[in-house]
Amino acid sequence: MASGLVYATGADSMLHALDPTTGTVRRSFPTGGPIETRPVVAGDFVYVGGSNGDISKLSG
């Protein structure tokens, strides 16, 4: 959880930011390919790893 949102990955190669109370998607971010890791929050950023070895860093 970061910035009051829960982050989850989808089979659609997107990182989704969800409202923790309602489950409503607030934002979605394309990662450029299949996601292989769970979202990791560090400071103000959310990181996910892709199947191609890339790491996406997004502002939380």
C-alpha positions in Angstrom: 0.0 0.0 0.0 1.3 3.4 -1.0 -0.3 6.9 -1.1 -3.5 5.3 0.3 -3.9 2.9 -2.6 -3.4 -0.9 -2.9 -1.3 -2.0 -5.9 -2.0 -5.2 -7.9 -0.8 -6.6 -11.1 -3.0 -8.1 -13.8 -2.7 -10.6 -16.6 -3.1 -7.6 -18.9 0.6 -6.4 -18.2 -0.8 -3.5 -16.2 -0.1 -2.3 -12.6 -3.4 -1.3 -11.1 -3.9 1.2 -8.2 -7.0 0.3 -6.2 -9.0 2.0 -3.5 -8.6 -0.2 -0.5 -12.1 0.3 0.8 -14.1 -0.1 -2.4 -11.7 -2.0 -4.7 -12.3 0.6 -7.4 -9.4 1.0 -9.9 -8.1 4.5 -9.5 -5.2 4.3 -12.0 -3.6 1.8 -14.2 -0.1 1.8 -15.6 1.2 -0.2 -18.6 4.4 -2.0 -18.0 5.3 -3.0 -21.5 5.1 -6.8 -21.0 4.1 -9.6 -18.7 4.7 -9.0 -15.0 6.6 -11.6 -13.1 6.8 -10.1 -9.6 4.5 -8.7 -7.0 4.5 -4.9 -6.6 7.1 -3.7 -4.1 6.6 -0.3 -2.4 9.8 1.5 -1.4 9.4 5.1 -0.3 7.2 7.0 -2.8 7.7 4.4 -5.6 6.2 1.1 -6.6 8.4 -1.4 -8.5 7.4 -4.5 -10.6 9.6 -6.9 -12.5 8.8 -8.0 -16.0 9.4 -11.4 -17.7 12.0 -9.6 -20.0 14.1 -8.7 -16.9 13.1 -5.0 -16.9 12.0 -3.4 -13.7 9.3 -0.7 -13.9 9.4 2.1 -11.3 6.2 4.1 -10.8 5.4 7.0 -8.6 3.1 5.8 -5.8 
